[in-house]
Amino acid sequence: MKSVMRLALVGVLAATLSGCFLTKIVTTPMRLVGAAGSVVGAALSIIPVAGNAADEALEKVDGAIDTSADSIDKIPL
């Protein structure tokens, strides 16, 4: 009985929440992964020669993730 109530509650919340909130739920984990990549890149930058290249590559990936997340946030739901 509890699972039916929970399922009904999730259905009501999904129907009443704005689309903007739903896209934020999707894009927040994407942004967290991008930020984690930036932190790893910053840590790798202390390695001579290869560290800076790895940091730049991870910064580009973070930028691409942010751009994708911004595009998803603009989807009119």
ZAMAR-944599 format. One line per 3 residues: number of its first residue (from 1); for each residue x, y, z of N, C-alpha, C. Coordinates in Angstrom, 2 decimals, m for minus. Each point is the difference from the previous one (the first is absolute). Layout:
REM ZAMAR-944599
NUM = X/Y/Z/X/Y/Z/X/Y/Z; ...;
This chain:
REM ZAMAR-944599
1 = 0.82/m1.19/0.00/m0.82/1.19/0.00/0.87/1.26/0.00; 1.14/m0.06/0.76/0.87/1.16/0.06/0.63/0.30/m1.37; 0.34/m1.04/m0.75/0.62/0.25/m1.30/m0.99/0.65/m0.97;
4 = m1.28/m0.35/0.11/m1.02/0.62/m0.85/m0.14/1.47/0.37; 0.03/0.30/1.30/m0.10/1.39/0.45/1.21/0.81/m0.47; 1.17/m0.60/0.08/1.21/0.69/m0.43/m0.03/0.25/m1.51;
7 = m0.44/m0.99/m0.74/m0.09/0.14/m1.44/m1.00/1.10/m0.37; m1.12/0.04/0.70/m1.00/1.05/m0.24/0.58/1.38/0.34; 0.73/0.08/1.09/0.62/1.26/0.40/1.01/0.48/m1.04;
10 = 0.80/m0.90/m0.50/0.97/0.34/m1.04/m0.72/0.46/m1.26; m1.08/m0.65/m0.34/m0.78/0.39/m1.17/m0.60/1.39/0.15; m0.54/0.30/1.18/m0.57/1.33/0.24/1.09/1.06/m0.03;
13 = 1.14/m0.27/0.62/1.10/0.96/m0.01/0.51/0.25/m1.41; 0.13/m1.06/m0.78/0.48/0.15/m1.38/m0.97/0.82/m0.84; m1.28/m0.15/0.27/m1.01/0.74/m0.77/m0.07/1.46/0.41;
16 = 0.31/0.30/1.26/m0.17/1.37/0.48/1.28/0.83/m0.01; 1.14/m0.65/m0.01/1.26/0.76/0.00/0.24/0.62/m1.36; 0.63/1.14/0.00/0.28/0.67/m1.26/1.08/m0.76/m0.76;
19 = 0.00/0.16/m1.30/0.99/m0.66/m0.84/1.40/0.44/0.32; 0.14/1.26/0.40/1.32/0.52/0.34/0.61/m0.80/1.15; m0.81/m0.32/0.99/0.49/m0.77/1.13/0.41/m1.40/m0.45;
22 = m0.77/m0.59/m0.88/0.33/m1.35/m0.47/1.30/m0.02/m0.80; 0.23/1.03/m0.81/1.27/0.03/m0.74/1.17/0.25/0.94; m0.22/0.75/1.05/1.07/0.23/0.99/0.38/m1.31/0.68;
25 = m0.98/m0.87/0.23/0.29/m1.30/0.61/0.91/m0.80/m0.92; m0.19/0.13/m1.30/0.82/m0.74/m0.96/1.39/0.62/m0.13; 0.07/1.33/m0.05/1.28/0.64/m0.30/0.91/0.17/1.20;
28 = m0.53/m0.04/1.20/0.86/0.17/1.18/1.07/m1.09/0.10; m0.36/m1.28/m0.17/1.08/m1.01/0.02/1.02/0.19/m1.12; m0.46/0.48/m1.16/0.94/0.26/m1.08/1.02/1.06/0.42;
31 = m0.49/1.06/0.62/0.87/1.09/0.42/0.95/m0.46/1.11; m0.45/m0.90/0.87/0.87/m0.51/1.06/1.14/m0.82/m0.58; m0.29/m0.79/m1.02/1.05/m0.80/m0.64/1.01/0.93/m0.67;
34 = m0.48/1.04/m0.66/0.91/0.96/m0.63/0.88/0.70/1.02; m0.59/0.38/1.12/0.78/0.66/1.05/1.04/m0.95/0.59; m0.38/m1.26/0.16/0.95/m0.98/0.53/1.17/m0.17/m0.97;
37 = m0.29/0.03/m1.29/1.07/m0.08/m1.00/0.94/1.17/0.09; m0.54/1.17/0.27/0.85/1.19/0.15/0.91/m0.12/1.21; m0.52/m0.55/1.08/0.82/m0.19/1.21/1.12/m0.99/m0.27;
40 = m0.32/m1.08/m0.71/1.03/m0.98/m0.34/1.05/0.64/m0.89; m0.45/0.80/m0.95/0.94/0.68/m0.89/0.92/0.95/0.76; m0.56/0.70/0.97/0.81/0.90/0.81/1.04/m0.79/0.79;
43 = m0.37/m1.15/0.51/0.95/m0.82/0.75/1.07/m0.56/m0.93; m0.39/m0.36/m1.22/0.98/m0.55/m0.95/0.95/1.06/m0.53; m0.37/1.27/0.11/0.82/1.05/m0.59/1.36/0.15/0.68;
46 = 0.18/m0.63/1.16/1.30/0.09/0.66/1.03/m0.94/m0.63; m0.46/m0.93/m0.84/0.91/m0.93/m0.68/0.68/0.77/m1.13; 1.31/m0.03/m0.05/0.71/0.73/m1.05/m0.40/m0.48/m1.40;
49 = m0.06/0.90/m0.93/m0.28/m0.18/m1.42/m1.42/m0.52/m0.27; m0.33/m1.20/0.40/m1.29/m0.60/m0.33/m1.14/0.56/0.85; 0.31/0.52/1.16/m1.05/0.47/0.90/m0.81/1.16/m0.55;
52 = 0.69/0.96/m0.60/m0.71/1.15/m0.56/m0.88/m0.40/m1.17; 0.47/m0.90/m0.83/m0.82/m0.47/m1.13/m1.24/m0.73/0.49; 0.16/m0.82/1.02/m1.15/m0.72/0.57/m0.98/0.98/0.62;
55 = 0.51/1.01/0.69/m0.87/1.00/0.62/m0.79/0.76/m1.06; 0.67/0.38/m1.09/m0.70/0.72/m1.08/m1.06/m0.88/m0.65; 0.30/m1.27/m0.20/m0.96/m0.91/m0.61/m1.23/m0.17/0.89;
58 = 0.23/m0.15/1.31/m1.14/m0.17/0.91/m0.80/1.29/0.14; 0.64/1.14/m0.13/m0.73/1.27/0.01/m0.89/0.12/m1.24; 0.49/m0.48/m1.15/m0.82/0.00/m1.21/m1.21/m0.92/0.16;
61 = 0.22/m1.15/0.60/m1.11/m0.93/0.25/m1.02/0.64/0.93; 0.46/0.66/1.04/m0.90/0.67/0.94/m0.81/1.08/m0.72; 0.65/0.74/m0.88/m0.71/1.03/m0.77/m1.06/m0.60/m0.92;
64 = 0.34/m1.14/m0.61/m0.97/m0.67/m0.88/m1.19/m0.52/0.80; 0.26/m0.53/1.18/m1.09/m0.49/0.85/m0.89/1.16/0.43; 0.59/1.12/0.37/m0.79/1.17/0.39/m0.85/0.51/m1.16;
67 = 0.58/0.02/m1.19/m0.75/0.44/m1.18/m1.18/m0.94/m0.27; 0.23/m1.30/0.11/m1.07/m0.97/m0.20/m1.09/0.15/1.06; 0.42/0.18/1.24/m0.97/0.16/1.09/m0.82/1.27/m0.18;
70 = 0.64/1.07/m0.45/m0.74/1.24/m0.26/m1.03/m0.20/m1.11; 0.37/m0.77/m1.03/m0.94/m0.28/m1.09/m1.19/m0.81/0.50; 0.25/m0.96/0.87/m1.08/m0.81/0.55/m0.91/0.85/0.88;
73 = 0.60/0.91/0.76/m0.80/0.87/0.87/m0.94/0.90/m0.80; 0.34/0.30/m1.24/m0.83/0.88/m0.82/m1.16/m0.72/m0.69; m0.06/m1.33/0.11/m1.07/m0.75/m0.64/m1.33/0.39/0.65;
76 = m0.95/0.45/m0.81/m1.29/0.40/0.58/m0.88/m1.22/0.30; m0.17/m0.27/1.25/m0.87/m1.11/0.41/m1.28/0.53/0.57;
